[in-house]
């Protein structure tokens, strides 16, 4: 029952955030560009213009227009892209798999490297390898992601010619219309450089975070008691201490989702990766209002869903957190 | 409170800190005195000649001795544009942190001192703001700004917009730090003493509590300037920041990025190196300050 209460509360919060995003989307629609000009061009008389305004409902009161917008949005209708002449949501969803697979590749890379590196640096505090990793991580934090990306393209794509540096390569269409690059060798090789670039900014942050948290848990009483009880060093380190290191990592990981989406825009620009971020920048340059709104709403939705899931996982793995409303 | 003399002594005995400080000093001086030092004025169209465009650096043999680091596609000397561009990056970085500091310190003081619903409201607001990424907010706001106004208006106001957006999006970091210091200070006797002699809350907050919370503020400020400069560079690289005729380091990198692959690497490489040096120096100094002044503050918590 308490989990249910928690779920309801979180869902309510998510709805409020989405409500704010929808207000923003709606006010953009009303103020950015002129829908009439996009539809009929300049050469229409003022009377016809007014008739069309009336017909499209542009003269209706604010709330009527807003609820019409909301009703359409809930049914998946976010308007028609001026440039593609197709529903904006369809255009975005076509590009979603590319961005999703890029993020998945980057998350895989930085998790599989930062966890061992962070644990190692926490356990062997003064070894020379720790010094190298920690020095490397502060340099890594200071190099913007787009510079790493340009360097990778130049070195591996142009000079050495080892890996493809532009686009997604061959994709394979799954039965439900999802274009995946995971199933072809060409698609996978195209994925390597962009996901390394995208993970390069998260990696040093996570190494430093895991190291700091691990060092703190290693000094706590319960870890010392576990050792005093006679448990093996390995068990104390990897089961007792590491499990509690994971908590802040999950929280920070959840907070990072917005940043990660922002960095996909940068990465996709350098690698001309045909994802949502690349599409968004093109839409901005073309003042394609419906597409801009659709992007903001889709990104907002991803953000809200991920944060809710992260919060939920956090309460599940943390033995100390009581769900709000639960009896003490 | 900070003992400046001890701080200086420790600074001089740490080679990494001295090196970072040295690099930062050189870059700041270079930016401040750019109008005197730079071989050309890259904003003066009269001095530009399209015939000089895309010249390589002098030591390659094909360069022109007037342009030490070569020229970009518009015939501007790369060295001169870097000198001016570093200045713009620094102005935006420092300006944004001043905005963050003013907002964050004020709200943090109020939250910590007043407590109650004001405190919980402000901290909840800070949580929400922190969970939205600064870069993402900035990209969306600037994209809308750019789509809504024409290019000339955009170019005129870009620098203010960047300072305001990066400034307003990052206030929670200062607010949280100041608030937790205030909570620690509030119960101390000197605060009670100040209150008992009848000073108004405003004076107790600003005159008595604030000076004792400034150490962590100094530590975050350094790292925040580095982050603001990085954010600005990313925005300019996307074409949402400074326009090409008043370039920051980020817009310089953007203007040369397409030419890297056809061999004109210098247009991008040198601004990129300066950007990395600037951010790295600030980050190293920030880390050093944190270790020296407040070992409890850790990066990664934020």
Interface residues (C-beta under 8 A of the other chain):
Chain A: X28 X31 X32 X33 X138 X139 X141 X142 X143 X144 X145 X146 X147 X150 X153 X154 X158 X205 X208 X209 X212 X252 X254 X255 X256 X258 X259 X261 X262 X263 X265 X266 X269 X270 X280 X281 X284 X285 X287 X289 X292 X296 X299 X303 X307
Chain B: X130 X131 X132 X133 X135 X136 X139 X140 X143 X144 X146 X147 X148 X226 X230 X233 X234 X237 X238 X239 X240 X253 X257 X260 X261 X265 X268 X272 X275 X276 X279 X280 X283 X284 X287 X298 X299 X300
